[in-house]
Amino acid sequence: AHTNPLFVQSDILPYDELITYYRLKFMHGIYYNHAPKSFTNVFLKNDAREINYNLRDTENFIVPYTRIDYVKRFPLYTFPKTWNHAGDITFQPNFITFQIALREMLLNEINDAAI
């Protein structure tokens, strides 16, 4: 039996969505400078590349290029990629409202997939 309706009814995120949830929570801290100092230069934005022209995605994080699929599972690749594809939810600077909106967004995605 398909379990997505049960997750939505119980207000619980499935395992894959929990991973996405915690990745985005961590990247929110990086984006709004609430993360520990040891992570300050690990994830860089596109505006740090010092290009002479304006980019439309200057606020996105740099996703390193890799040819090997195994490396695409590492946090240095998956965390910024998840953040860059999160959409408008990333513009909420308050951490508490971000968590609430993120959980609601992920549950709505599960509900839409169940239909």
C-alpha angles and dihedrals in degrees: 000000000000111000104197094095089052092052091050093046091050092043091235127137117229119238096265091049091048089057090051090046094055093042090055092045090054093046090049087061091049093047095049095038097248096119123098116282092248089072098051097103100027097085113038128190124231092253089066091068092078097226117173095231136056119266123205091223102046092133093055121096122250111257108205117236115245134174096195118082092209091064091053088074094060120105093241087064105030100044098058092038091054091048093048091053096044095093129206094345089081091071094073108103095186108089096209095051089043091056092049094047092045093052091047091048093051093047090050090052090052091048092050091049090051093056 
